[in-house]
Amino acid sequence: MISLDGSFCEGGGQIVRTALAVSCITGKSFEVSDIRKGRCEPGLKNQHLYCAKALQAMCDAKVEGDKLGSTYLKFEPGKWKPKPIEVDLQTAGSITLFMQAMLPPFMFGKRSSTVTVIGGTDVQWSMPVDYFKHVLIPQLIKWADVEMTVLKRGYHPKGQGRVEFKIKPRYTLSTRRKAPGIDLVEQGNIVLIRGVSHASKDLEKAMVADRQAKAAKFILDKLGSPVEILSEYSDTVSTGSGIAVWAIFGKGGSIDIANPIRIGADCLGERNKKAEDVGIEAAERLKNEIGYHAPVDEYLADNLVPFVALFGGRYKVSKVTNHLLTNIYVIEKFFGEGVVKVDRYSRIVESAGVDFGAAEGKSGQLCLTSVEEEGDAA
């Protein structure tokens, strides 16, 4: 039984999500205590609870502590049996955070599966669906065919967005050594910038999505690359808006589809916040990320940790954040100390790939001494 400290480092629900994913892949049981201990409302939230329940159904797991607000969870996986599944998070709980736990095991599921999730598509403290689709998923298609369709947007507080994922594995655990690893060390040159500016239909008359897009484009045009930001309005049960933008890089003017370099940023609309300010904020965040001259932004960095452990490789990040170090902590608990290494000065994360026969070890204390020390905005 692997024991995890749910308050380690960043101390958020990411520890639970990553542990659930890796547990289902490897068949290793785990328990985690002090879940989200430092949060205003500690314990499991809806998206964490439904991650556990959905994966329990996929592998006939034995679970303890699976209730709202629980600060303890024990998960003992059985045999993985993927099947089509639809999950309603009941709130504006983040669909993308839910899929952080679901995608990795489904990518090794030996058969195609469809996962439909109802919840929040664009909510605070999580990747918006457009970032997930256009920045994260392109990194995963070398290992599995992942098709994502946003059927309906869902904003805070009611959510009720709907997203469908179709996942077709290309490798199993036994054949993963034949798969390509991660090789993202040089940023290259910007080839083009794209984005999606969105809002609920009740904001169409005020042209909120258009104004967000126009403000972002005005700033991003100065980078000297073609900029295309789509504006869209949707029927939603809650009022909301937001914008996601991403830069696509290449070497010698060409884009490497097999090993894509994409850097993203976003901003959500808020009551009494001008649409122009939302667009400007997203654009400035993207410019700042590009300015680190790294091919992996701070939000993608921690999401790649399980995959660099499984497939090997190296990547340079814009920032060494607590989210990144927290995911490394979880991976080390399952696979052994040092399986994923991070150099704070070069900002390079690397792994030779997991040896499933290696003994489990204790994680080193990777957590930053302070958030400000590394400029961690996570």
C-alpha positions as CSV (number, residue, x, y, z in Angstrom):
1,M,0.0,0.0,0.0
2,I,1.5,3.3,-1.1
3,S,0.9,6.1,1.4
4,L,0.7,9.7,0.2
5,D,0.6,13.0,2.1
6,G,-2.3,15.0,0.7
7,S,-0.9,18.2,2.1
8,F,2.5,17.8,0.4
9,C,3.9,20.9,-1.4
10,E,1.0,22.4,-3.4
11,G,-1.3,20.2,-1.4
12,G,-4.3,20.3,-3.8
13,G,-6.5,17.7,-5.5
14,Q,-3.9,17.0,-8.1
15,I,-2.3,14.5,-5.7
16,V,-5.5,12.5,-5.7
17,R,-6.1,12.7,-9.5
18,T,-2.5,11.7,-10.4
19,A,-2.5,8.9,-7.8
20,L,-5.8,7.5,-9.2
21,A,-4.5,7.6,-12.8
22,V,-1.2,5.8,-12.0
23,S,-2.9,3.3,-9.6
24,C,-5.2,2.2,-12.4
25,I,-2.3,1.9,-14.9
26,T,0.0,0.0,-12.6
27,G,-2.4,-1.9,-10.4
28,K,-0.8,-0.5,-7.3
29,S,-3.0,0.4,-4.3
30,F,-2.6,3.7,-2.5
31,E,-4.0,5.6,0.4
32,V,-3.8,9.4,0.8
33,S,-4.5,11.4,4.0
34,D,-4.9,15.1,4.7
35,I,-6.5,15.7,1.3
36,R,-6.5,19.4,0.4
37,K,-5.6,20.2,4.0
38,G,-4.7,23.8,3.4
39,R,-7.8,24.7,1.4
40,C,-10.7,26.8,2.7
41,E,-12.8,23.7,2.4
42,P,-10.5,20.7,2.9
43,G,-11.3,17.2,1.6
44,L,-12.7,15.7,-1.6
45,K,-14.7,18.0,-3.9
46,N,-17.2,16.7,-6.5
47,Q,-14.6,16.3,-9.3
48,H,-12.2,14.4,-7.1
49,L,-15.0,12.2,-5.8
50,Y,-16.3,11.4,-9.2
51,C,-12.8,10.6,-10.5
52,A,-12.6,7.9,-7.8
53,K,-16.1,6.6,-8.5
54,A,-15.6,6.5,-12.3
55,L,-12.3,4.8,-12.1
56,Q,-13.6,2.4,-9.5
57,A,-16.2,1.3,-12.0
58,M,-13.5,0.8,-14.7
59,C,-11.4,-1.5,-12.6
60,D,-13.7,-3.0,-9.9
61,A,-11.6,-1.2,-7.3
62,K,-12.1,-1.4,-3.5
63,V,-12.5,2.1,-2.2
64,E,-12.7,3.7,1.3
65,G,-13.3,7.4,2.1
66,D,-15.2,8.2,-1.1
67,K,-17.5,10.8,0.1
68,L,-17.7,14.6,-0.1
69,G,-15.3,16.4,2.3
70,S,-13.4,13.2,3.1
71,T,-9.7,13.9,3.9
72,Y,-8.8,10.3,3.5
73,L,-9.0,8.0,0.4
74,K,-8.0,4.4,-0.1
75,F,-8.0,2.9,-3.5
76,E,-7.2,-0.7,-4.4
77,P,-7.6,-1.3,-8.2
78,G,-8.7,-4.6,-9.8
79,K,-8.6,-5.6,-13.4
80,W,-9.0,-2.7,-15.9
81,K,-12.1,-3.1,-18.0
82,P,-12.7,0.1,-20.0
83,K,-16.2,0.8,-21.4
84,P,-18.1,3.9,-22.5
85,I,-19.0,6.1,-19.6
86,E,-20.9,9.3,-18.9
87,V,-20.3,11.2,-15.7
88,D,-22.3,14.2,-14.4
89,L,-20.2,16.2,-11.9
90,Q,-23.4,17.8,-10.6
91,T,-21.8,21.2,-10.3
92,A,-19.4,23.5,-12.2
93,G,-16.6,21.1,-11.2
94,S,-13.8,21.2,-13.7
95,I,-14.2,18.7,-16.6
96,T,-10.5,19.1,-17.5
97,L,-9.3,18.4,-14.0
98,F,-11.6,15.3,-14.0
99,M,-10.0,14.2,-17.2
100,Q,-6.5,14.5,-15.7
101,A,-7.3,11.3,-13.9
102,M,-9.3,9.6,-16.6
103,L,-7.1,10.1,-19.7
104,P,-3.9,8.3,-18.7
105,P,-5.5,4.9,-17.8
106,F,-7.8,5.0,-20.8
107,M,-4.8,5.6,-23.0
108,F,-3.5,2.2,-22.0
109,G,-7.0,0.5,-22.1
110,K,-6.3,-1.8,-25.1
111,R,-9.6,-0.8,-26.7
112,S,-11.3,2.4,-27.8
113,S,-13.5,4.1,-25.3
114,T,-15.8,7.2,-25.0
115,V,-15.9,9.3,-21.9
116,T,-18.6,12.0,-21.7
117,V,-18.4,14.5,-18.9
118,I,-21.0,17.1,-17.7
119,G,-19.7,19.9,-15.6
120,G,-17.7,23.1,-15.9
121,T,-15.8,23.7,-19.1
122,D,-14.3,27.1,-18.2
123,V,-13.9,27.7,-14.5
124,Q,-11.4,29.1,-12.0
125,W,-8.2,27.2,-11.0
126,S,-8.3,24.8,-13.9
127,M,-7.4,24.5,-17.6
128,P,-10.2,25.7,-19.9
129,V,-11.3,23.2,-22.4
130,D,-9.7,25.1,-25.3
131,Y,-6.3,24.9,-23.6
132,F,-6.8,21.2,-22.9
133,K,-7.8,20.5,-26.5
134,H,-5.2,22.7,-28.3
135,V,-2.2,22.5,-26.0
136,L,-2.3,19.3,-23.9
137,I,-3.9,16.8,-26.3
138,P,-1.5,17.5,-29.2
139,Q,1.2,16.2,-26.9
140,L,-0.7,13.0,-26.2
141,I,-1.5,11.9,-29.8
142,K,1.9,10.3,-30.2
143,W,0.7,7.7,-27.7
144,A,-3.1,7.5,-28.3
145,D,-5.7,8.9,-30.6
146,V,-7.6,11.4,-28.5
147,E,-10.6,13.3,-30.0
148,M,-12.2,15.9,-27.9
149,T,-15.6,17.6,-28.7
150,V,-17.1,20.5,-26.7
151,L,-20.8,19.9,-27.1
152,K,-21.8,22.6,-24.7
153,R,-20.0,25.2,-22.5
154,G,-20.6,25.4,-18.8
155,Y,-19.7,28.3,-16.6
156,H,-19.8,28.8,-12.8
157,P,-22.0,28.3,-10.8
158,K,-24.3,25.8,-12.5
159,G,-21.9,24.2,-15.0
160,Q,-23.8,21.7,-17.1
161,G,-21.3,21.9,-19.9
162,R,-20.8,18.8,-21.9
163,V,-17.6,17.4,-23.4
164,E,-17.0,14.1,-25.2
165,F,-13.7,12.3,-25.4
166,K,-12.9,9.4,-27.7
167,I,-9.7,7.6,-26.8
168,K,-8.0,4.9,-28.9
169,P,-4.8,3.5,-27.4
170,R,-1.7,2.9,-29.5
171,Y,0.5,1.2,-26.9
172,T,0.2,-1.0,-23.9
173,L,2.4,-1.1,-20.9
174,S,4.4,-3.9,-22.4
175,T,4.9,-2.1,-25.8
176,R,5.4,1.4,-24.4
177,R,9.2,1.2,-24.9
178,K,8.6,1.3,-28.6
179,A,6.8,4.6,-28.3
180,P,8.5,7.9,-28.8
181,G,9.5,9.8,-25.7
182,I,9.3,13.5,-25.0
183,D,11.8,15.9,-26.6
184,L,10.9,19.5,-25.9
185,V,14.0,21.5,-25.0
186,E,14.1,24.3,-27.6
187,Q,11.3,26.7,-28.2
188,G,11.9,27.5,-31.8
189,N,10.2,30.3,-33.7
190,I,6.5,31.3,-33.5
191,V,4.7,30.2,-36.7
192,L,1.2,31.3,-35.8
193,I,-1.0,32.2,-32.8
194,R,-4.6,31.0,-32.4
195,G,-7.3,31.4,-29.8
196,V,-10.9,31.1,-28.9
197,S,-12.9,33.9,-27.3
198,H,-16.2,32.7,-25.9
199,A,-19.2,34.0,-24.0
200,S,-22.8,33.0,-23.1
201,K,-25.5,34.1,-25.5
202,D,-26.8,36.7,-23.1
203,L,-23.6,38.6,-23.6
204,E,-23.7,38.6,-27.4
205,K,-25.5,42.0,-27.6
206,A,-22.6,43.5,-25.6
207,M,-20.2,41.8,-28.0
208,V,-18.2,40.4,-25.1
209,A,-16.4,37.6,-27.0
210,D,-15.6,39.9,-29.9
211,R,-14.2,42.6,-27.6
212,Q,-12.0,40.1,-25.7
213,A,-10.7,38.7,-29.0
214,K,-10.0,42.2,-30.4
215,A,-8.1,43.3,-27.4
216,A,-6.0,40.2,-27.3
217,K,-5.2,40.3,-31.0
218,F,-4.1,43.9,-30.8
219,I,-1.3,42.9,-28.3
220,L,-0.4,39.6,-29.9
221,D,-0.1,41.1,-33.4
222,K,3.0,42.9,-32.1
223,L,4.8,39.5,-32.0
224,G,5.0,39.5,-35.8
225,S,3.1,36.2,-36.5
226,P,-0.3,35.6,-37.9
227,V,-3.0,35.8,-35.2
228,E,-6.4,34.2,-35.5
229,I,-8.8,34.3,-32.6
230,L,-12.3,32.9,-33.1
231,S,-15.3,34.4,-31.3
232,E,-18.3,32.3,-30.3
233,Y,-21.5,32.5,-28.2
234,S,-23.2,29.6,-26.6
235,D,-26.5,28.7,-24.9
236,T,-25.4,28.1,-21.3
237,V,-27.3,27.9,-18.0
238,S,-24.9,30.4,-16.3
239,T,-23.5,33.6,-17.6
240,G,-19.8,33.6,-18.3
241,S,-17.0,34.4,-20.7
242,G,-13.3,33.7,-21.3
243,I,-10.5,33.5,-23.8
244,A,-7.7,31.0,-24.4
245,V,-4.8,31.8,-26.7
246,W,-1.9,29.6,-27.8
247,A,1.3,30.1,-29.8
248,I,2.4,27.3,-32.2
249,F,6.2,27.1,-32.8
250,G,8.3,25.5,-35.4
251,K,11.9,25.2,-36.6
252,G,12.9,26.6,-39.9
253,G,9.3,27.7,-40.4
254,S,7.8,24.2,-40.3
255,I,5.6,22.7,-37.6
256,D,6.5,19.3,-36.1
257,I,3.2,17.5,-35.7
258,A,4.8,14.5,-34.0
259,N,6.5,16.6,-31.4
260,P,4.5,19.8,-31.2
261,I,5.6,22.9,-29.4
262,R,2.6,24.9,-28.2
263,I,2.4,27.4,-25.4
264,G,-0.9,28.6,-24.0
265,A,-2.6,31.1,-21.7
266,D,-6.1,32.1,-20.8
267,C,-8.3,34.4,-18.7
268,L,-11.9,34.1,-17.5
269,G,-14.4,36.9,-17.5
270,E,-15.7,38.3,-14.2
271,R,-18.5,40.5,-13.1
272,N,-17.6,44.2,-13.4
273,K,-14.4,43.3,-15.4
274,K,-14.2,44.8,-18.8
275,A,-14.1,42.4,-21.8
276,E,-11.1,44.3,-23.1
277,D,-9.2,43.7,-19.8
278,V,-9.9,39.9,-20.1
279,G,-8.4,39.8,-23.6
280,I,-5.4,41.9,-22.6
281,E,-4.7,39.7,-19.5
282,A,-4.7,36.5,-21.6
283,A,-2.5,38.0,-24.2
284,E,0.0,39.4,-21.7
285,R,0.1,36.0,-19.9
286,L,1.0,34.3,-23.3
287,K,3.7,36.9,-24.0
288,N,5.2,36.3,-20.6
289,E,5.2,32.5,-21.1
290,I,6.9,32.9,-24.5
291,G,9.5,35.2,-22.9
292,Y,10.9,32.3,-20.8
293,H,12.2,30.8,-24.1
294,A,11.0,27.3,-23.1
295,P,8.8,25.0,-25.2
296,V,6.6,24.0,-22.2
297,D,4.5,26.5,-20.3
298,E,4.0,26.2,-16.5
299,Y,0.5,24.7,-16.9
300,L,1.5,22.0,-19.3
301,A,4.6,21.2,-17.3
302,D,3.0,19.2,-14.4
303,N,0.6,17.5,-16.8
304,L,3.5,15.9,-18.7
305,V,5.1,14.3,-15.6
306,P,3.2,11.0,-15.7
307,F,4.0,10.6,-19.4
308,V,7.7,11.5,-19.2
309,A,7.9,8.8,-16.4
310,L,6.2,6.2,-18.6
311,F,7.8,7.0,-21.9
312,G,11.0,8.8,-21.0
313,G,12.4,12.0,-22.4
314,R,13.1,15.5,-21.4
315,Y,11.5,18.9,-21.6
316,K,12.3,22.5,-20.6
317,V,9.6,24.4,-18.6
318,S,9.0,28.1,-18.1
319,K,8.8,27.8,-14.4
320,V,9.5,25.1,-11.8
321,T,6.2,25.3,-9.9
322,N,4.8,23.6,-6.9
323,H,2.3,21.9,-9.1
324,L,5.2,20.3,-11.1
325,L,7.0,19.3,-7.9
326,T,3.8,17.8,-6.4
327,N,3.2,15.6,-9.4
328,I,6.9,14.4,-9.3
329,Y,6.3,13.5,-5.6
330,V,3.3,11.3,-6.5
331,I,5.1,9.6,-9.4
332,E,8.1,8.9,-7.2
333,K,5.9,7.3,-4.6
334,F,4.7,4.8,-7.2
335,F,7.9,4.3,-9.1
336,G,10.8,5.1,-6.9
337,E,12.9,8.1,-6.0
338,G,14.7,9.9,-8.9
339,V,12.5,8.4,-11.7
340,V,11.8,11.9,-12.7
341,K,14.5,14.6,-12.2
342,V,14.1,18.3,-12.4
343,D,16.9,20.9,-12.5
344,R,15.7,24.2,-11.1
345,Y,18.4,26.2,-12.9
346,S,18.1,24.8,-16.4
347,R,14.4,24.2,-15.8
348,I,14.7,20.8,-17.5
349,V,12.5,17.8,-16.4
350,E,13.8,14.4,-17.5
351,S,13.3,10.7,-17.1
352,A,14.8,7.5,-18.5
353,G,11.4,6.0,-18.2
354,V,9.9,3.8,-15.5
355,D,11.4,0.4,-14.7
356,F,8.4,-1.4,-13.3
357,G,10.7,-3.8,-11.5
358,A,12.4,-1.1,-9.5
359,A,11.8,-0.9,-5.8
360,E,9.5,1.8,-4.5
361,G,11.4,4.6,-2.7
362,K,10.6,7.7,-0.7
363,S,10.3,11.0,-2.4
364,G,12.8,13.7,-1.7
365,Q,11.6,17.0,-0.3
366,L,11.2,18.8,-3.6
367,C,8.7,21.4,-2.4
368,L,9.8,25.0,-2.8
369,T,10.7,26.8,0.4
370,S,8.3,29.6,-0.7
371,V,6.0,30.4,-3.5
372,E,7.7,33.7,-4.2
373,E,11.1,32.0,-4.4
374,E,10.4,30.6,-7.9
375,G,7.7,33.0,-9.0
376,D,5.1,30.3,-8.7
377,A,1.6,31.6,-9.7
378,A,0.0,28.2,-9.5
